[in-house]
Amino acid sequence: MENLLVQVGPIYLVPSMGLLQGLAEQQRRYPYLPDINKILQDLRQLNQGSGVPALLKVDNQGITHLTLYCSSSYAVGLYLLENNDGYSLHYLKALQLQDYEALAEGALWLKVQSWLLCTDVRMILPLSTACWPQITEAWQQLEERKVTARHQQLTAHAPVQLSPEQESFLNRMDVLLTLLQQFASTHKLPAGLSDAQLLRARQSVARLREESAPNAHLLNLLVHHSYLPYQPAKVNSVEALTEEQLELVRRVINVPDLLLVQAVSETSKVRALSECLREAVQRQQRVLFMARNPQILDSVLERLPEAIQIVRVGTEKKVSARVQSHLLTNQASSMQRSLLQRTSALQQQLAPFAHELTQVDQKLTDLHASIAQMREKEHALQSVQELVLQLTHKLVDPLQAHLSGLVTMQKTLWDRLNKRKATLARWTQRKSWLDSRSQLPGMGLLFLQLAQSQGHKLAQMEQLVQAEQAVYASNLEAYNQAQQDLQTILPANETYREYQKRIHDLQSENEALKKQALEQVRALNASLGDLTPSIPPLAPVSAEKLQTYADWYSEKRRLFARRAQLLFDWRADLTAHSELLDPELLRYADVVALSLQESTSLTGSEELEFDLALIEDAESMTLPDLLFFLAHSRRIVLSGQTASPVPDKEVYDWLATLPQHERVRLGLQDDADVRTMQELLQSTPYALLLAAQPDSAHLLHL
């Protein structure tokens, strides 16, 4: 896992309106989700430690944003504000399995000078910065590190051709397993062996041959007795441990391949082994812990802190009371109850798509029928409205043209009448002025004559004005009549009235269909419950929008029907078989503990990998067990009291009496091959490794 620490200045957070509006609904579905103040509190608490885990993600609109993992149960999404001075607290979500997997690949760890919450962007201080360039640059560096790490990992696991000695060793293991299986077909297998162990051993040999084991050097060590040099780890002194026991912890933590331990006192081993497990887990190492004696196994586990995730494989009657809660079966049952309880509400929500699909499909069919009828009504209504428009043009257009002519004439008459009235006013004013000067001596007679002439002109103009007013009034009356005709011509037309009645009937029928369709939509929405947060908009209601809704619901129906089938089948399997959870519990446990006799109980063991396999009472370990540790562990610690052989007399005698043709059929070409198999049957792996005399760094006496 690649992580990168980023130290930045203060960061302002502004909750978005969408988050505030949807928070109550989210908390109803996930009661453990926090409020805004608790989010800020969690961020500040993480900031006091190693920092806040963060990932950069791209949403569906292609916008890059920041996701902060504030606890083991939820995350928040931050979007950069427009002024680049802070972040919008955009969403809050419950964590899913894929979130943990994304974090496992690597994350930024933000150490922020201070997390500040604002209710409005205007509260952010001027010249503040969101440190976005610094964060994105760090993310780019992290991505480059991930690529490099993946390349190194691929290079480290690139297939390497086995040496002839390694290939010969694996071939001997194949022959030995074939012999044991052949023996098991007619006899009882020796103590400590079972058919399941032999099958697992064959899988381990195949894994070693494919070079897919976590540490390929372990096979080389077993074949060539070649150990890697190392320095014991630096471990703080533990008051309850002697210097020898502390040395065991130091070597267990750092040994790169295999460590052999010869111990005498079981009490001293319990204290030392528990400290070995605690130190290994503290250093992010997954441990497989096995012992022949269940009491020693449980005594070691009882000393471990509660924070360590322990899975104890076994049965209740063979496990101490204090370790009962760590039993794989009990943890699987507890997780089974938790998962069934947590998915119960979802099961109820999906029930219509599992048990009522016929009713749901009928409702959807009814909606499609209503939409088809609405389309017919809308088409018919459009056709009638087009006929009304044509009839309106036919009846109204001539009147409109006549009315337009009258309006033009009216304006012309009005303008002409106003001009004549203005002329009449000027002439009247002139006659008054002439009349006022007709009494003047000398010139009065001239002004009198002029006034009389002006009077004749005024009389003529007044007649013209009166005539113009009569024409204007007549035209106005014709205009008003045309307006009245325009208002009454359509209602008076029988065809027009029939069209209007048809339109009214179609609209009424369409409204009834709309109400019917909306009732059907409400019934379909009821089947969705809280499965989807929103539906396509329907207002204003139309056949087209209802069709969009029907298409959307059909897609949701297919999706939720598949989910319902998967969920109901999964819950049924989980209800009947809690052991289905065993592989996940084993995969994510810090320590997997079991006795050597229960080693065949490792569910899905072919997929398991451990950083450390710590085997107590290793003197009783069989060769098939060792093959499993070689194929699934990066490092191995074998602790035993003696190295005395444990002969398998029955298999030994059976092998000695096999006819030659049977030996050849089983892969034994000559007497040397037979003696090799007998030697393997006469010794334990622990004894063979001790006999090879490892260096002092890989052999410890307690």
Buried (B, 14 or more C-beta within 10 A) or exposed (E): EBBBEBEBEBBBBBBBEEBEEBBEEBBEEEEEBBEBEEBBBBBEEBBEEEBBBBBBEEEEEEEEBBBBBBBEEBBBBBBBBEEEBBBBBBBBBEBEEEBEEBBEEBBBBBBBEEBBBBEEBEEBEEEBBBBBEBBBEBBEBBBEBBEEBEEEEEEEEEEEEBEEEBEEBBEBBBBBBBBBBBBBEEEEBBEBBBEBBBBBBBBBBBBBBEBEBBBBBBBBBBBEBEBBEBEBBEBEEBEEBEEEBBBBBBBBBBBBBBBBBBBEEBEBBBBBBBBBBBBBBEEEBBBBBBBBBBBBBBBBBBBBEEEBBBBBBBEEEBBBEEBEEBBBBBBBBBBBEEBBEEBEEBBEBBBBBBEEBEEBEEBBEBBBBBBEBBBBBBEBBEEBBEBBEEBBEEBBEEBEEBBEEBEEBBEEBBEBBEEBBEBBEEBBEBBEEBBEBBEEEEEEEEBBEBBEEBBEBBEEBBEBBEEBBEEBEEBBEBBEEBEEBBEEBBEEBEEBEEBBEBBEBBEEBBEBBBEBBBBBBEBBEEBBBEBEEEBEEBEEBBBEBBBBBBEEBBEBBEEBBEBBEEBBEBBEEBEEEBBBBBBBBBBEBBBBBBBBBBBBBBBEBBEBBBBBBBBBBBBBBBBBBBBBBBBBBBBBBBBBBEBEBBBBEBBBEBBEEBEEEEBEEBBBEEEEBBEBBBEBBBBBBBBBBBEEEBEEBBBBEB
